[in-house]
Amino acid sequence: MAKHKRITKNITTTLPRLSFPKVSVVIPLYNAEKYIGECLDSLLNQTLQDFEVIVVDDCSTDSSCAIVESYAEKFGERLRLVHMRENTGSGTEPRNRGLEYSRGEYLYFMDNDDVVTPTALEELYTVAKKFDADVVACEKIYKVPEKIWNDAELRKQLKPIGMMGQNFFVHEPLLWEGNFEERVKVLSQRKLLWNFWVQIIRRDFIIQNSIKMVGIMADDVVFTICALCSAKRYVLVPNVIYFYRLRGDSLIHKNFDVPKHLNLWLTMLKAGMTYLDDFLSRRDFFSQRSDLKYALFNLFVNEMLMYFVGIYSQVPAHKLDELLRKEFSSGDNAELTSFIFSSMNVYRLQLMGARRRIAELEAEVKRLQT
C-alpha cells in the first residue's frame, strides 16, 4: 500500500446509520476499485439484514470511494463511508477508526477484495447469541487464486483450508469457558486461524479489554492473541463463510529496499512484542504461567520472521548481526530484546541449514545427470 501525504477535507458519512444493529462490518479501503463492488455485493446478499457497513477509506487515489458511494441507496441507512485525514499505509488505523464509528452488538472485519457466503453473518451471529460468546471464530476458509476467481465451476471444486490444511480441529461448536492453558497450546501449535475475518467479536468486549490493532504487519496475530486470552466465552466453529482472494500484488508480496525493510520489520516486531508483553502481563493467569506467555511470544515472532526471508538471502550473517545489535541496543526491555534477538538467529540458522540441504540435493542431482 503506497504511503502518501494527500489530506482529505473531512470525515463524512454517506447516510445515517442504524442505531444499534446486530453486526457492524468494518472494511478498510485503499485503491480497490477492481474489488470493492463485489465485496459489497456479498454483503447485500446476506440473509441477516440487521447490520451496518463501515468502509474506511485510507485516501484512495482511484475510483474506490465513488463505487462505495454508488451503493448508498442499495444499503439504505446501513452504509457509512469514512475518510482518513491522511494515508496511513496499512489497514490498522482504518480498522481502529471503523471500531470508533461502529454501533453494532458484534464487530466483523473484512478485507476489501474478498467476499462472504450469503449466510455468513447469520451463522456467526446465531452461534454468538446461542453461547453468549465474546468471540466466535472459524477454523477454515476458502482460498481462491485470483486466476480462477471468476470461474464458477472451479470455485465449486474448492475445499476449505485451515491452518493444518484439511485436518480440522473442530467438527461442531466448541466452547472455551476459561481453559486458557488449552487455548494457548492450541493456538501456539498453529491449529487455529488468526485472521480478522474468521472472527465475530462482541464490540463491548473489545472496548472493555482495550484491545486494538497496533499498526504492524501480522497485527491480526496480536489481536487474536489478546482476544483469545481475554474472552470469558470463546467459541470455535467448523463453519466456512469466507472466500479469501490469493493475489500476487498484495502488500506482503511487495519488494522492499533492504535497509528500510529491515528497519520497518524490526520496528514492527518490537512494537508487537512490547504490546503483547504489556497486555499479557496485566492478566493474573500469565503472571503465574510465563511459559505460556512465551509460547505466544514465539508464535508472534515466528510469524513476523517469515517476512525476513528476503533479508537473510541478501545480507551476510556478520553484517546482519551488526545491524541487529544496532537496532536492539536502545531497547528498554532487555528480556524481550534477548528473546527476539535469539529467535531471529535461530530462524536464520534454520533457514541457512535448509538452504544448504537444498544446495546439496541440487548438486547431487547435477552429479547424477552428468
Secondary structure as the mmCIF struct_conf table of DSSP 4:
data_model
#
loop_
_struct_conf.conf_type_id
_struct_conf.id
_struct_conf.beg_label_comp_id
_struct_conf.beg_label_asym_id
_struct_conf.beg_label_seq_id
_struct_conf.end_label_comp_id
_struct_conf.end_label_asym_id
_struct_conf.end_label_seq_id
STRN STRN1 ILE A 7 ILE A 7
BEND BEND1 LYS A 9 LYS A 9
BEND BEND2 THR A 14 LEU A 15
HELX_LH_PP_P HELX_LH_PP_P1 PRO A 16 LEU A 18
BEND BEND3 SER A 19 PHE A 20
BEND BEND4 LYS A 22 LYS A 22
STRN STRN2 VAL A 23 LEU A 29
BEND BEND5 TYR A 30 ASN A 31
TURN_TY1_P TURN_TY1_P1 GLU A 33 TYR A 35
HELX_RH_AL_P HELX_RH_AL_P1 ILE A 36 LEU A 44
TURN_TY1_P TURN_TY1_P2 ASN A 45 ASN A 45
BEND BEND6 THR A 47 THR A 47
STRN STRN3 PHE A 51 ASP A 57
BEND BEND7 THR A 61 SER A 63
HELX_RH_AL_P HELX_RH_AL_P2 SER A 64 SER A 70
TURN_TY1_P TURN_TY1_P3 TYR A 71 TYR A 71
HELX_RH_AL_P HELX_RH_AL_P3 ALA A 72 PHE A 75
HELX_RH_3T_P HELX_RH_3T_P1 GLY A 76 ARG A 78
STRN STRN4 LEU A 79 HIS A 83
BEND BEND8 ARG A 85 ARG A 85
STRN STRN5 GLU A 86 GLU A 86
BEND BEND9 GLY A 89 GLY A 91
HELX_RH_AL_P HELX_RH_AL_P4 THR A 92 TYR A 101
BEND BEND10 GLU A 105 GLU A 105
STRN STRN6 TYR A 106 PHE A 109
TURN_TY1_P TURN_TY1_P4 ASN A 112 ASP A 113
STRN STRN7 VAL A 115 VAL A 116
TURN_TY1_P TURN_TY1_P5 PRO A 118 THR A 119
HELX_RH_AL_P HELX_RH_AL_P5 ALA A 120 PHE A 131
TURN_TY1_P TURN_TY1_P6 ASP A 132 ASP A 132
BEND BEND11 ASP A 134 ASP A 134
STRN STRN8 VAL A 135 CYS A 138
BEND BEND12 GLU A 139 GLU A 139
STRN STRN9 LYS A 140 PRO A 145
HELX_RH_3T_P HELX_RH_3T_P2 GLU A 146 ILE A 148
TURN_TY1_P TURN_TY1_P7 TRP A 149 ASN A 150
HELX_RH_AL_P HELX_RH_AL_P6 ALA A 152 LYS A 156
TURN_TY1_P TURN_TY1_P8 GLN A 157 GLN A 157
STRN STRN10 ILE A 161 GLY A 162
TURN_TY1_P TURN_TY1_P9 MET A 163 MET A 164
STRN STRN11 GLY A 165 GLY A 165
TURN_TY1_P TURN_TY1_P10 GLN A 166 GLN A 166
BEND BEND13 PHE A 169 PHE A 169
BEND BEND14 HIS A 171 GLU A 172
STRN STRN12 LEU A 174 GLU A 177
BEND BEND15 GLY A 178 GLY A 178
HELX_RH_AL_P HELX_RH_AL_P7 PHE A 180 SER A 188
TURN_TY1_P TURN_TY1_P11 GLN A 189 ARG A 190
BEND BEND16 LEU A 192 LEU A 192
HELX_RH_3T_P HELX_RH_3T_P3 PHE A 196 VAL A 198
STRN STRN13 GLN A 199 ARG A 202
HELX_RH_AL_P HELX_RH_AL_P8 ARG A 203 GLN A 208
TURN_TY1_P TURN_TY1_P12 ASN A 209 SER A 210
BEND BEND17 GLY A 215 ILE A 216
TURN_TY1_P TURN_TY1_P13 MET A 217 ALA A 218
HELX_RH_AL_P HELX_RH_AL_P9 ASP A 219 LEU A 228
TURN_TY1_P TURN_TY1_P14 CYS A 229 SER A 230
BEND BEND18 LYS A 232 LYS A 232
STRN STRN14 ARG A 233 VAL A 237
STRN STRN15 TYR A 242 LEU A 246
TURN_TY1_P TURN_TY1_P15 GLY A 248 ASP A 249
BEND BEND19 SER A 250 SER A 250
HELX_RH_3T_P HELX_RH_3T_P4 LEU A 251 HIS A 253
HELX_RH_AL_P HELX_RH_AL_P10 VAL A 258 SER A 281
TURN_TY1_P TURN_TY1_P16 ARG A 282 ARG A 282
BEND BEND20 ARG A 283 ARG A 283
HELX_RH_AL_P HELX_RH_AL_P11 ASP A 284 GLN A 288
HELX_RH_AL_P HELX_RH_AL_P12 SER A 290 LEU A 305
HELX_RH_3T_P HELX_RH_3T_P5 MET A 306 PHE A 308
HELX_RH_AL_P HELX_RH_AL_P13 VAL A 309 GLN A 314
BEND BEND21 VAL A 315 VAL A 315
HELX_RH_AL_P HELX_RH_AL_P14 ALA A 317 PHE A 328
TURN_TY1_P TURN_TY1_P17 SER A 329 SER A 330
BEND BEND22 ASP A 332 ASP A 332
HELX_RH_AL_P HELX_RH_AL_P15 ALA A 334 GLN A 369
#
